[in-house]
Amino acid sequence: MLKIANLEAGYGALRVLKGVSLHVNAGEAVAVIGANGAGKTTLLKTVAGLIKSRAGEVLFDDRSLGHLRTERIMSLGCCLVPEGRHVFGTMTVRENLMLGAYGLPRSARAQSSEDLERIYSLFGILKERDKQLAGTLSGGQQQMLAIGRALMGRPRLLMMDEPSMGVAPLVVRDIYRTVEELKQHGLTILLVEQNAHAALGVADRGYVIETGQIVLQGTARELMDNPEVQRAYLGKEYRRIDE
């Protein structure tokens, strides 16, 4: 579904991505793990059209995204849950969610009330906070809202940027339980995280990015069993669940 080949991108004179190549097949969840500053957010922003690439290509269903505007990329079914959530704090939970459907065709927007109920079934707390201003929600609730807003756009590929950042551990568990449920329903997911344990726990495959380059790739199990990944990202006390 998504193919990235020799991608280079950055900010001004700063070259962040240095020939990144990866792919995401339809129906699978792929994790990109790496330390802060490794290029994870830049990667997703480039796919979403928020940053223009300097070289390489991004193909979504064999269609180049390189010269498309962000709203057009979203309308094709490629939606981003941004780092830091970026909810509209002075708008209600419902209003934030309905904005997620703004880029859909008119015929699809007519069914947005049904989509809204599906989001509320995933995140019951959002239904309880339906009329509450988004800015008054906790960090975890805002993260749920940001995910729900992206799902209102009916994505075929859901890209998630650091969904565990600034969120309490118990809420992280709930969020990743929802990610697993979305995966089980066939949604294709590209997930970037510093929290390697959480990301690889739901992913089929993964990539490790360091200083703007892919340095390792493999199945989620292969990466979790890799001594270098364990040392750098899983911590010295990491043990496999089945050990």
TAGI-V772966 format. One record per helix or strand. SS is the DSSP state (alpha for helix, beta for strand). FROM is the first residue (numbers start at 1). TO is the last residue. Records with the same first field share a line. If there is no record, write none. Layout:
SS = FROM-TO + FROM-TO
This chain:
beta = 2-11 + 14-24 + 29-33 + 55-60 + 63-64 + 78-81 + 92-92 + 133-133 + 157-161 + 188-193 + 205-210 + 213-219
alpha = 40-47 + 70-75 + 93-99 + 106-109 + 112-122 + 124-128 + 134-136 + 139-151 + 169-184 + 196-202 + 220-225 + 227-234
